[in-house]
Amino acid sequence: MASKAAPKARLAKIFAAVNVGSFRISAMIMGETETGELLVLGSGHRASQGIKRGYVTDMKAATYAIRDAVERAEKNAGTSVQSVWIACAGAGLKSNVSKVEIEIGGRRIEEEDVEHLLIEARDMIQPDGRTVLHAQPAHYTLDGAHGVANPRGLHAERLGVDVHVMLADGAPVRNLMEAVQSAHLEVEAVVAAPLASGYACLSEEERELGVALVEIGSDVTNVSVFAAGMLLGLRAIPMGSGDITDAVASAFGIRRFQAERLKCVSGSAIASPSDHREMIPVHGPNEGAGEPSGPHARGADDKNRIARAELISVITQAQSQLTGAIGKALKEMGFSGTRAGQVVLTGGGAELAGLAEFTQSALAMPVRIGRAPALKGLPEAHATPGFAGLAGLCLYAAEDPVDIRAFGSRRAGGADFGGSLNPAFAITRLFRAMREYF
């Protein structure tokens, strides 16, 4: 007699995330059980449309692609969703840290003191005409001493808080939201892509001690530095893995899809002695041997094959330009010399073979590849650097960090993209924050 299957864990809530990139648009639906376990219910992706360097350039095309990606995830999950968390990689992201202190007078810190501090911090945010995506308390200080997780019940002369504020240009964020809303989906929140990727790729200890996260997208590379548990610096480089593909296409005079395949299948950032002897076909296995499959590659033999060494030479030259820009950005943010540490590469561009070794040599810093953690139900095809940001967005949604704008009354007319657009959701979030933090 067959034994009965174990009952499935009941889901307490379901949330969905959409990562809108220039190369692909991906969606993931995650569930959280009553015991707090996270399960990937379904995921899907498709080629991007209407997006360039993180900006919406064609509303109709972007809307269609977003809807298609979400429907693929819904089909795999066997459920539908009405609202999503979305990641923002472009829009002129900027990270600031705001420090605020209030006088306590040596007495015991009460709940009201912490709430008063957070309201003071909220009122000191100066967006300078930009949109505030996040305003999150990173940690508290007692008389200037850092590292206090919960000051309630302690004594101090002065109570302070370091608040991480993420700003973005308003119009690109609104365009991104409109593309999602036109796909018949509500927007729970817009999350800065570096924060989402950090949730997937970085440990709490790394974020505390200091680490650089480099997310290489198709058109944009975001370089961010974390320390003391916060994202302290951010630079967006208008270059990515797509520029390397373009370099290959230009060098050999071939079509872009052929260059992309050559880069992914046969490309590498590290050369080997056997590369000169290895000839690789420009046309793919499904393009048809006797059918025209694009132009004859420049420098190819009569079978339209090129030496792997020539391909790798083009790739490494283009990669050197990007790595040089990454090194410059890290230096500008003070992440160099004795103050440097681990560099974590993620994003679709981090899937290039040999990239960690190449970057480590170029930057003279320890480098590793960042992937999403092992999540139950995550398909093997999506357990790659290219999908780390999507998984991180789901992890961010699951944690739903407290935003100081949830405390006290909101400013009238102020744009708020860092939390749900649903007022009832914001109130629920406030009460939960009060329970968790006080």
Buried (B, 14 or more C-beta within 10 A) or exposed (E): EEEEEEEEEEBEEBBBBBBBBBBBBBBBBBBBBEEEEBBBBBBBBBEBBBBBBBBBEBEEBBBBBBBBBBBBBBEBBEBEBEBBBBBBBBBBBBBBBBEBBBEBEEEEBBEEBBBBBBBBBBEBBEBEEBBBBBBBBBBBBBEEEEEBEEBBEEEBEBBBBBBBBBBBBBEBBBBBBBBBBBBEBBBBBBBBBBBBBBBBBBEEEBBBBBBBBBBBBBBBBBBBBBBBBBBBBBBBBEBBBBBBBBBBBBBBBBBBEBBBBBBBEBBBBBBEEEBEEBEBBBBBEEBEEEEEBBBBBEEBEEEBBBBBBBBBBBBBEBBEEBBEBBBBBBEEBEBBEEEBBBBBBBBBBBBBBBBBEBBBEBBEBEBBBBBBBEBEBBBEEBBBBBBBBBBBBBBBBBEBBBBBBBBBEEEEEEBBBBBBBBEEBBEEBBEEBBEEBB
